[in-house]
């Protein structure tokens, strides 16, 4: 059964962050808060954990469109091909924030993502998940947890999330109520930015 940890976004406890990082390093899967909906994720370099997530989602790992959560833009060049100044300016304006940006993937992506031409990059405006990523030292793969309920697409209450997911994941991190609106997805791989999904983030940043 998974652990339940409560953290405060204003000031995440470093001891608890260390505990979460150790879980991730041991093939662990976590559910964590973002600035939008709660996410399901693992260490981007951990193939075993990635396979577990793909199985939970009922998809093949090589077909999965996970986004990468970074704590800032400094590691972008590790996973993304060189981007031009206008693209970088959009990222700078929007992040941290409720956006997923589709960017051209670089050759140094982890092995399981090597065939991917593009990657989705997230830098959420949430101190908990960014502190976890920073302490881990590389991004977390992320996918949102959806509900089967036709009316409520995303569960916002972490206690209810724990009830439902405690036997599937290693840890649920309660960072308070989540949002029920996903991130805005913007494709920046073409000549013009293209809005793939309108979510919480305003498209005025383009």
Order of alpha helices (4+ residues) and beta strands (2+ residues): beta-alpha-beta-beta-alpha-beta-alpha-alpha-beta-beta-alpha-beta-alpha-beta-beta-beta
